[in-house]
Amino acid sequence: MVGTVYLSAQPGAAVFIKVGDKVKQGQTLLIIEAMKTMNPIPSPREGVVAQILVNDAQPVEYGAPLVVFE
């Protein structure tokens, strides 16, 4: 396991993205915590969120797909 993915900035807060959202390049999609460091994951491009492939607090590995864009 590389880290843990979080879909919002803190428990109870609104999620960064939802399916159907339009996102801009650089917009934060989610956070990955690794070694007690919170790393925001930015969108690599503009697009519409088609799928979110991870659940909140799920462990993730390097190279794992996280979000699908239309």
DAZI-V987039 format. One record per pair of residues at least 6 apart in sequence whose C-alpha atoms are under 6 Angstrom apart, sorted by the first residue. I is the first residue (numbers start at 1). GAP is how many residues later the second one is. Records with the same first field share a line. If there is no record, write none. Layout:
I=GAP + GAP
This chain:
1=59 + 60
2=58 + 59
3=29 + 30 + 31 + 56 + 57
4=28 + 29 + 53 + 54 + 55 + 56
5=26 + 27 + 52 + 53
6=24 + 25 + 50 + 51
7=8 + 23 + 49
8=6 + 7 + 8
16=13
17=12
19=30 + 31 + 32
20=28 + 29
21=27 + 28
22=25 + 26
23=23 + 24
24=22
25=18 + 19 + 20 + 21
26=16 + 17
27=15 + 16
28=13 + 14
29=12 + 13
30=11
31=8 + 9 + 10
32=6 + 7
33=6
47=22
48=21 + 22
49=20
50=18 + 19 + 20
51=16 + 17
52=15
53=13 + 14
54=12
